[in-house]
């Protein structure tokens, strides 16, 4: 697998990582045995970057990963913090950061966390000098090696990129979310900040496996969060109306390279965007993990294919999505 480097943390990772939200909660039930099998399949396929959060299953995802990584020092594990408390600016304090990272260190079974990201906090947090000072203190105390942010909006990403200690920005980027290409990716590349592309398959829409008859379990966010009832609606199907997303997938399908799946095509499109460090598709089973990792082996998409993706976005997606995030 191709490797790319997080310049500000001197870490090189495989370009396709693994997002571990599915291993915690909110995507239907995944047993611990299935979670371990999925992690092993991903690593066997060349994955070296795993992304989780303290809120995924209230620590379950971190704990499963912690039991898996004990003898695997080659892996980089990124976690996120901040969503287990009320979303108030004053809660993003050094004392809370210490408590949150101590809990994640215990869950993951490590002395020092590789990368900790603020987990889509309130917008004012991104411009708070006190917050970045506190994060710098965590690095000095060796609780964490580096820090980054996970964002909803491009302006939040740009504010974080301006801070010299920010190692990474995690942002929704996929064929249904092109706005980060305009300013965020160029700014990050210029500053040496890594880009972690999240929600790369638009909550599975870009896997090509869904149709008008697809249903989701009651505990699956693709059921209960379609209108943003639990958290930002942009996290579910990238904020795209389900029927519109299905139509967009139908139009994209003829662009898929021979021998590739729709999901692999969607991941390859992300890898072809200048400035992307790693993409983190989720997986609920070993087959999905292996299939996702195989996207790294696809040849770069031709220019006319990239333009065709933009054309579908401009016609179907842009009017409803582009101005929101």
Buried (B, 14 or more C-beta within 10 A) or exposed (E): BEBBEBBBBEBEBBBBBBBBBBBBBBBBEBEEEBBBBBBBBBBEBBBBBBBBBBBBBEBBBBBBBBBBBEEEEEBBBBBBBBBBEEBEBEBBEBEBBBBBBEBBBEBBBBEBBBBBBBBBBBBEBBBBEEBBEBBBBBBEEEBBBBBBBBBBBBBBBBBBBEBEBBBBBBBBBBBBBBBBBEBBBEBBBEBBBBBBBBBBBBBBBBBBEBEEEEEBEEEBBBEBBBEEEEBBBBBBBBBBBBEBBBBBBEBBEEBBBEEBBBBBBBBBBBBBBEBBBBBBBBBBBBEBBBBBBBBBBBEEBEEEBBEBBBEBBEEBBBEEBBEEB
